[in-house]
């Protein structure tokens, strides 16, 4: 992901400011998406152009697609989630250096204007291309002691609008989803039609055909063994319980019981896959360690070089693949007993060196948003737009 060009203010002119839409689209398509939230404030016509299919066709033809970071926050327990996107102020450029005097990076989180955002769960949000899939919106039915999930909705990161997608073929008690080759793999427990017990089910959604299909599995037994985590790496779909880890190879249509060390990360959501390497964050007595999983040695190893570049302790961490780099978000109390928290973001470049070592270098980190102390950092996702 290259650094965005600086956006200079247009010179004042007494001429007619109106330009043909085709010319405006051609100009805007060449500008980094990091400036779009600011451009949307110019006028209603600009907001319409920024959401138009023609603009993204032009960006594709000009090879200007880029990784766009989105953050899902639940600002209070009674509210539906709010969505934010990373942007760069037009009068600032990236000025972070590694000296003791840290300057502002110019990056902030801008709120995405969405009238009605559906309820979400961290484990059910996944990205395919420019779309964020919310697998299994809440279904609140009177008389049920637990919420079931089956609805599916899609957030288009180009137009910033929600639309409905084909529902899950079964109602699930919560959802865990992963993406592999444009297909979304979903697991969790559902009711067994032949009994009053629960069983595990494995479903796959083809985002091209918009069709659900069932994945047969020998691991459908459920009692005390519900699959709660899901990730895709090494062209396999891994699903995890407290007692076992199983992997599905779609090309071979085969399931295997695998070593549990791979999925032994302590946080359910502080992990991500970047270029077929699994990264995770672990809290230790020394602070916060960034780790990566070596599929050849079958063990976790520490990411080198980050000890002195980031704060020692990061709270409520979320990770994402940001165009081959690692995006890290975390919360920090502003003052003891205060009513607000600071949301911080860092972007880390990763380099594989000799002796099977991976080193990280912080490109920048900064305070990007102030949120209420009740805020829950649901998930960080990166779309290609």
C-alpha positions as CSV (number, residue, x, y, z in Angstrom):
1,X,0.0,0.0,0.0
2,X,1.7,3.2,-1.2
3,X,1.6,6.4,0.7
4,X,-1.2,8.7,-0.6
5,X,-0.4,11.8,-2.5
6,X,-1.1,15.1,-0.8
7,X,-4.3,16.8,-1.7
8,X,-3.8,20.5,-2.3
9,X,-6.7,23.0,-2.1
10,X,-8.1,24.2,-5.4
11,X,-7.2,27.8,-6.3
12,X,-10.0,30.4,-6.1
13,X,-11.6,31.2,-9.4
14,X,-14.4,33.4,-10.6
15,X,-15.3,31.0,-13.5
16,X,-18.2,28.6,-13.5
17,X,-17.2,25.8,-11.1
18,X,-19.4,23.2,-12.7
19,X,-17.7,20.4,-14.7
20,X,-19.0,17.5,-16.6
21,X,-19.5,14.4,-14.4
22,X,-17.3,12.3,-16.6
23,X,-14.4,14.7,-16.1
24,X,-15.0,14.9,-12.3
25,X,-15.1,11.1,-12.1
26,X,-11.8,10.8,-14.1
27,X,-10.2,13.2,-11.6
28,X,-11.6,11.8,-8.4
29,X,-10.7,8.2,-9.5
30,X,-7.0,9.2,-9.4
31,X,-7.3,10.4,-5.8
32,X,-6.6,8.0,-2.8
33,X,-9.8,6.8,-1.1
34,X,-8.2,8.2,2.1
35,X,-9.5,11.6,1.0
36,X,-13.0,10.6,0.1
37,X,-14.6,11.2,3.5
38,X,-13.4,14.8,3.2
39,X,-14.5,15.2,-0.4
40,X,-18.0,13.9,0.6
41,X,-18.4,17.1,2.6
42,X,-18.1,19.4,-0.5
43,X,-21.7,18.9,-1.7
44,X,-24.5,16.5,-2.3
45,X,-23.4,16.0,-5.9
46,X,-19.9,15.1,-4.8
47,X,-21.4,12.5,-2.3
48,X,-23.4,11.0,-5.2
49,X,-20.3,10.8,-7.4
50,X,-18.3,9.2,-4.7
51,X,-20.9,6.4,-4.4
52,X,-21.4,5.9,-8.1
53,X,-20.6,2.7,-9.9
54,X,-19.0,4.7,-12.7
55,X,-16.4,6.0,-10.3
56,X,-15.3,2.5,-9.3
57,X,-15.3,1.3,-12.9
58,X,-12.9,4.1,-13.6
59,X,-10.7,3.3,-10.6
60,X,-10.5,-0.3,-11.7
61,X,-9.6,0.7,-15.3
62,X,-6.9,3.0,-13.9
63,X,-5.6,0.3,-11.5
64,X,-6.3,2.6,-8.6
65,X,-8.0,0.0,-6.3
66,X,-6.6,0.1,-2.8
67,X,-7.0,-1.4,0.7
68,X,-9.6,0.5,2.8
69,X,-9.8,0.0,6.5
70,X,-13.1,-0.1,8.3
71,X,-13.8,-0.3,12.0
72,X,-17.0,-1.5,13.6
73,X,-17.8,0.0,17.0
74,X,-20.6,-0.4,19.4
75,X,-20.6,3.0,21.1
76,X,-23.1,2.0,23.8
77,X,-24.9,-1.3,24.7
78,X,-28.3,0.0,23.6
79,X,-27.2,1.2,20.1
80,X,-26.7,-0.6,16.9
81,X,-23.1,-0.7,15.7
82,X,-21.4,2.4,14.1
83,X,-19.0,2.1,11.2
84,X,-15.9,4.2,10.7
85,X,-13.2,4.3,7.9
86,X,-9.6,5.4,8.0
87,X,-9.0,8.7,6.2
88,X,-6.3,11.3,5.9
89,X,-6.8,15.0,6.5
90,X,-6.3,17.1,3.3
91,X,-3.9,19.5,5.0
92,X,-1.7,16.8,6.5
93,X,0.6,14.1,5.3
94,X,2.3,11.2,7.1
95,X,5.0,12.7,9.3
96,X,5.7,10.0,11.9
97,X,9.3,9.3,12.6
98,X,11.0,6.9,15.0
99,X,12.6,9.5,17.2
100,X,11.3,10.4,20.7
101,X,9.3,13.3,19.3
102,X,6.3,11.8,17.6
103,X,4.4,14.0,15.3
104,X,0.8,13.5,14.1
105,X,0.4,11.1,11.3
106,X,-2.7,13.0,10.0
107,X,-4.8,9.8,10.0
108,X,-8.2,9.7,11.7
109,X,-11.3,7.6,11.7
110,X,-14.3,9.2,10.0
111,X,-17.8,8.0,10.7
112,X,-19.6,6.4,7.7
113,X,-23.1,7.8,7.4
114,X,-25.3,4.7,7.5
115,X,-29.0,5.3,8.5
116,X,-29.7,1.8,9.8
117,X,-26.9,-0.7,10.4
118,X,-27.9,-4.2,11.4
119,X,-26.7,-5.9,14.6
120,X,-23.4,-7.7,14.3
121,X,-21.1,-10.2,16.0
122,X,-17.3,-10.0,15.6
123,X,-17.0,-13.7,14.5
124,X,-19.7,-13.3,11.8
125,X,-18.1,-10.3,9.9
126,X,-16.0,-11.2,6.9
127,X,-14.7,-9.4,3.8
128,X,-14.8,-10.5,0.2
129,X,-13.5,-7.9,-2.2
130,X,-15.3,-4.6,-1.7
131,X,-18.1,-6.2,0.3
132,X,-18.4,-6.8,4.1
133,X,-20.7,-9.8,4.8
134,X,-22.6,-9.9,8.1
135,X,-23.4,-13.6,8.4
136,X,-26.4,-14.1,10.7
137,X,-28.1,-11.0,11.9
138,X,-30.1,-11.4,15.1
139,X,-33.5,-12.9,14.9
140,X,-35.4,-12.0,18.1
141,X,-38.4,-14.3,18.5
142,X,-40.7,-14.1,21.5
143,X,-40.5,-17.1,23.8
144,X,-37.0,-18.1,22.9
145,X,-34.3,-17.9,25.6
146,X,-31.5,-17.6,23.0
147,X,-31.1,-15.6,19.8
148,X,-30.8,-17.5,16.6
149,X,-28.9,-16.4,13.5
150,X,-29.8,-16.9,9.8
151,X,-30.2,-13.6,8.1
152,X,-27.3,-12.3,5.9
153,X,-26.6,-8.8,4.8
154,X,-23.9,-7.2,2.7
155,X,-22.3,-3.8,3.3
156,X,-21.0,-2.3,0.0
157,X,-17.9,-0.3,0.8
158,X,-18.2,1.7,-2.4
159,X,-21.7,3.1,-2.0
160,X,-21.8,2.6,1.8
161,X,-25.2,0.9,1.7
162,X,-26.6,-2.4,3.1
163,X,-28.5,-5.0,1.1
164,X,-29.9,-8.3,1.9
165,X,-28.4,-11.6,0.8
166,X,-29.7,-15.2,0.7
167,X,-30.2,-16.4,4.3
168,X,-28.5,-19.3,6.0
169,X,-30.3,-22.6,5.3
170,X,-30.3,-23.3,9.0
171,X,-30.7,-21.2,12.1
172,X,-27.5,-21.2,14.2
173,X,-26.7,-20.4,17.8
174,X,-24.1,-17.7,17.0
175,X,-21.8,-17.9,14.0
176,X,-18.1,-18.3,13.2
177,X,-17.1,-17.5,9.6
178,X,-13.9,-17.5,7.4
179,X,-13.2,-16.8,3.7
180,X,-11.3,-19.0,1.2
181,X,-11.1,-18.3,-2.5
182,X,-14.2,-16.1,-2.5
183,X,-16.3,-18.5,-0.6
184,X,-17.5,-17.9,3.0
185,X,-17.4,-21.0,5.3
186,X,-19.7,-20.9,8.4
187,X,-20.0,-23.1,11.4
188,X,-21.7,-23.3,14.8
189,X,-24.3,-25.4,16.4
190,X,-28.0,-25.8,15.3
191,X,-30.9,-27.9,16.4
192,X,-30.9,-31.5,15.3
193,X,-34.2,-32.3,13.5
194,X,-34.1,-35.9,14.8
195,X,-33.8,-35.0,18.4
196,X,-33.9,-32.1,20.9
197,X,-30.2,-31.9,21.0
198,X,-27.8,-29.7,19.2
199,X,-25.3,-30.6,16.5
200,X,-22.5,-28.9,14.6
201,X,-23.2,-27.8,11.0
202,X,-20.9,-26.6,8.3
203,X,-22.2,-24.4,5.5
204,X,-20.5,-22.6,2.6
205,X,-21.7,-19.5,0.7
206,X,-20.4,-18.9,-2.9
207,X,-20.3,-15.1,-3.2
208,X,-20.2,-15.3,-7.0
209,X,-23.4,-17.4,-7.4
210,X,-24.9,-16.2,-4.1
211,X,-25.8,-19.8,-3.3
212,X,-25.5,-21.7,0.0
213,X,-24.4,-25.3,0.2
214,X,-23.9,-27.8,3.0
215,X,-20.4,-29.2,3.8
216,X,-20.7,-32.8,5.0
217,X,-18.5,-33.5,8.0
218,X,-17.7,-36.4,10.4
219,X,-17.4,-33.8,13.2
220,X,-21.1,-32.9,13.6
221,X,-21.4,-34.2,17.2
222,X,-21.9,-31.2,19.5
223,X,-22.1,-32.0,23.2
224,X,-19.5,-29.7,24.9
225,X,-17.8,-29.5,21.5
226,X,-19.3,-26.5,19.7
227,X,-16.9,-24.9,17.2
228,X,-16.3,-21.3,18.3
229,X,-13.5,-20.0,16.1
230,X,-12.8,-20.2,12.4
231,X,-9.9,-19.1,10.1
232,X,-8.6,-19.9,6.7
233,X,-4.9,-20.5,5.9
234,X,-2.8,-22.9,3.8
235,X,-5.9,-23.3,1.5
236,X,-7.7,-25.0,4.4
237,X,-10.6,-23.9,6.6
238,X,-9.7,-24.5,10.3
239,X,-12.5,-24.7,12.9
240,X,-11.7,-24.8,16.6
241,X,-13.2,-25.9,19.9
242,X,-11.7,-26.0,23.4
243,X,-10.9,-29.7,22.8
244,X,-10.0,-30.1,19.1
245,X,-9.1,-28.4,15.8
246,X,-10.3,-29.8,12.5
247,X,-9.4,-28.6,9.0
248,X,-11.3,-28.9,5.8
249,X,-9.6,-29.0,2.4
250,X,-12.2,-27.8,-0.2
251,X,-10.1,-29.0,-3.2
252,X,-10.0,-32.5,-1.9
253,X,-13.3,-32.4,0.0
254,X,-11.5,-33.9,3.0
255,X,-11.6,-33.3,6.7
256,X,-8.6,-33.8,9.1
257,X,-8.0,-33.7,12.8
258,X,-5.0,-31.4,13.3
259,X,-2.7,-30.2,16.0
260,X,-4.3,-27.8,18.4
261,X,-1.2,-25.6,18.8
262,X,-2.0,-23.6,15.7
263,X,-5.2,-22.3,17.2
264,X,-4.1,-21.8,20.7
265,X,-4.2,-18.1,20.7
266,X,-5.9,-16.7,23.8
267,X,-7.9,-13.9,22.3
268,X,-10.8,-14.9,20.0
269,X,-10.4,-11.9,17.7
270,X,-6.8,-10.6,18.1
271,X,-5.5,-12.5,15.1
272,X,-5.3,-12.2,11.3
273,X,-3.8,-13.9,8.3
274,X,-1.4,-12.0,6.1
275,X,0.1,-13.6,3.0
276,X,-0.6,-17.1,4.3
277,X,1.0,-16.4,7.7
278,X,-1.2,-16.4,10.9
279,X,-0.5,-13.5,13.3
280,X,-1.8,-13.1,16.9
281,X,-1.4,-11.0,19.9
282,X,-0.8,-12.4,23.4
283,X,-0.7,-10.6,26.7
284,X,2.2,-11.6,28.9
285,X,3.6,-10.4,32.2
286,X,6.1,-8.3,30.2
287,X,3.4,-6.6,28.1
288,X,2.0,-7.5,24.7
289,X,3.7,-9.9,22.3
290,X,3.0,-10.2,18.6
291,X,3.4,-13.8,17.4
292,X,3.2,-15.6,14.1
293,X,2.7,-19.3,13.4
294,X,5.3,-21.3,11.5
295,X,3.4,-24.0,9.6
296,X,6.6,-25.9,8.9
297,X,7.9,-26.0,12.5
298,X,4.3,-26.1,13.8
299,X,5.0,-23.6,16.6
300,X,4.4,-20.0,17.4
301,X,7.3,-17.6,17.1
302,X,7.7,-14.0,18.2
303,X,7.6,-11.1,15.7
304,X,11.0,-9.3,16.2
305,X,11.6,-5.6,16.5
306,X,8.3,-4.3,17.9
307,X,9.2,-4.1,21.6
308,X,10.4,-0.4,21.5
309,X,8.1,0.8,18.7
310,X,4.7,0.4,20.4
311,X,3.3,0.9,23.9
312,X,4.1,-2.0,26.2
313,X,0.5,-2.9,27.0
314,X,-2.2,-2.8,24.4
315,X,-5.8,-3.3,25.6
316,X,-8.7,-4.7,23.5
317,X,-6.5,-5.4,20.4
318,X,-7.8,-6.1,16.9
319,X,-5.7,-7.0,13.9
320,X,-6.3,-6.9,10.1
321,X,-4.4,-7.6,6.9
322,X,-4.0,-4.0,5.5
323,X,-2.7,-4.7,2.0
324,X,0.1,-7.0,3.1
325,X,0.8,-4.9,6.2
326,X,-0.6,-5.4,9.7
327,X,-3.2,-2.9,11.0
328,X,-3.5,-2.8,14.8
329,X,-6.2,-1.1,16.7
330,X,-6.5,-0.8,20.5
331,X,-8.1,1.3,23.2
332,X,-6.5,3.3,26.0
333,X,-8.1,5.2,28.9
334,X,-7.7,9.0,28.6
335,X,-7.7,9.6,32.4
336,X,-8.3,7.3,35.3
337,X,-12.1,7.3,36.0
338,X,-12.8,9.3,32.9
339,X,-15.8,8.9,30.6
340,X,-13.9,8.6,27.3
341,X,-11.2,6.4,25.8
342,X,-8.8,6.9,23.0
343,X,-8.8,4.6,20.0
344,X,-5.3,4.1,18.6
345,X,-4.2,2.7,15.2
346,X,-0.8,1.4,14.0
347,X,0.3,0.2,10.6
348,X,3.2,-2.3,10.7
349,X,5.3,-3.5,7.7
350,X,6.5,-7.1,8.0
351,X,9.7,-8.6,6.6
352,X,10.8,-12.2,6.6
353,X,14.5,-12.6,7.2
354,X,17.0,-15.5,7.5
355,X,16.7,-18.2,10.2
356,X,12.8,-18.2,9.8
357,X,12.4,-14.8,11.5
358,X,9.8,-12.2,10.8
359,X,10.6,-8.6,11.8
360,X,8.0,-5.8,12.1
361,X,8.5,-2.0,11.6
362,X,5.9,0.5,12.7
363,X,5.1,2.8,9.7
364,X,3.0,5.1,11.9
365,X,0.7,4.9,15.0
366,X,-1.6,7.6,16.2
367,X,-4.7,8.4,18.2
368,X,-7.4,8.2,15.6
369,X,-10.7,8.6,17.5
370,X,-12.1,9.4,21.0
371,X,-15.0,7.1,22.1
372,X,-17.2,6.7,25.1
373,X,-15.8,4.4,27.8
374,X,-18.7,2.0,27.1
375,X,-17.6,1.6,23.5
376,X,-16.9,-2.0,22.3
377,X,-14.3,-2.5,19.5
378,X,-16.1,-5.2,17.5
379,X,-13.9,-5.7,14.5
380,X,-11.4,-4.2,12.1
381,X,-11.9,-5.2,8.4
382,X,-10.1,-4.3,5.2
383,X,-11.9,-4.1,1.9
384,X,-10.4,-3.7,-1.6
385,X,-12.1,-0.8,-3.3
